[in-house]
Amino acid sequence: MTETSLDALGPVDFLIVEFPEGQSNFTGEIADELVKLVDAGTIRVIDMLILAKDQDGVVEAMELSDLDELGPLQAIETELAELLAEEDVDKLAAAMGPGSVAGVLVYENLWAAPFASATRRAGGQLVANGRIPIQAIVASLEADQISDDFRD
């Protein structure tokens, strides 16, 4: 991470993927797909945590280096910057339900780095961004289909 010039950085995002109590099905597929994104140069993983929240709301945060068996994530673990602080963990864990486990991923969008650099050199700056949940897109497409069917 330290080898990258600040001017050359792409947008940095984070996400939290929660697995509610009793609903996780870890097969290794998630790790495999994350490694594929890194290997393809689509993203660079900056930090990654596993959070476990008990029924009383007590949160345990684990870095990848704290885990015994990393499998394909071993290659990613050596590059992590450990950017997230304890106060970040508290804020992230607030989004979790009791008894759940969550993965927190902070990553650079390498695919967008040249565009971001060109934008900064031109004097531009990011003032807003967002993400549309896939459920909202599906609902919108279904509503459009129903509307089209009704017109026919």
N, C-alpha and C positions, 0 to 999 in steps of 0.2 A: 504494500500500500504506500509506503514512504517513497517508493521509486517514481510515483506518478506526480507530475507537476500539477499544482492546483489549477492552472489554466487549462490543463488537458482533461480534468475530471468531467465525467458525465453526471447527469442527475443522480442523486442518491435518494433512495426510497427505503422504507421499512415496511414490514408486514408482520402481523401476528396471526398465526393459524392455531385456532383452539380446537382441542379434542375433548368434548364434554365427557364427563365420567362415564365409563362403560361403553363408549362409542369409538374407541380408537382401534385401528386395524393396521398396525405397523408391519409392513411386509418388506420394507427396504426400497420400495418403489419411489418414495419421495426423495430419498437420498440419491438414488440413481438419476432421477430427472434433474435434480439440482446440480449434480456433477456434470451432466450433459450441457446444461446452460453455461457453466463455468468453462468447460472444455471448448465449447463452440465460440467463446469470446463474447457471448451475449451479455453476461453480467460478471461482476467481480464481487465476491462476498467480502464484506468489510467486518461484520460482526454477526455472531449467531449465539443465541441462548436457548436453553430449555427452561421453562418455568413450570412449576408444579404448585397448585393452590389447593390446600386441604379444605375440609368442610368448615373450618373455623376462619378461613380467609388468610391463613399463614402461607406465605409464598417462599418457596425455595428456588433459587436461581442457580443454574449450572451452566458453566461454559463448556464448550465441546471438550476442552482439555480435561475436564472433570469426569468425563465418561470413560468407562473401561473399553467398550467395543464401539469403534467409530465406523468400521467397514469402509465404504467408499468415501466417507466424509474425512478420512484421515488426510487426504491431499489438501483439502480446503482448510483444515484446522491450523496448519502451519502458517497460513497467510493472514490470519485474523488480527485485527487491530485492537480488539477489546475496547470499543468505543463507548459502549453503554455503561453508565454509572448506576449506583444504587438507587438514586432518585428516579432515573429513567425506568428501572425495573418496577418500582412502586407504581408509576403512572401506567405502564404497560399492563401490569397485573390487575389494575382496576377494571380493565375490560373483560377479564376472565370470570367465569362462573366458578362457584365452589366445587371442589373435587375434580377440576379439569387439569389438563396438561396442555401447554402451548409451546410452539416453536416461534422464536423471534428471529427475523432475518433482516439485516441491514445490508443493502447491496447497491453497487454502482451500476447504472445502466450503460455499459460500455458501447452498446449499439448507438446511443445518442450522444456520446462524447464529442465527436467532430461537430455536430450541429450545435451543441451547447457551447463549445469553445468559440465557434464562429459568431454565435449570438453575443457572447460576452465581449469579443473583440469589436463588435459593431456597437457596443454600448448598451445592449439589452440586458434585462434581468428578469428572472422568473418572478411573477407576482401572484400566481395562483396555479394550482394543479389539482387534480382529483381523479377519482376512479369510479367508474360506473359498475356496480355489482352485476355479475352475470345474471342473477335472478331478475333484475330490473330489465335487462335487455331481452331476456326470454319472455317476460310478461308483456313488454311492449310489442314484440314481434307477434305474439299470440293475439293480442288485442287488435293489431293491424289485420291479421288473417281473419279474425271474426268479423271485423268491419268490412273487409273485402267480400267475404262470403255473404254478408247481409245485403250488400249492394247488388250482388249478382242475382 
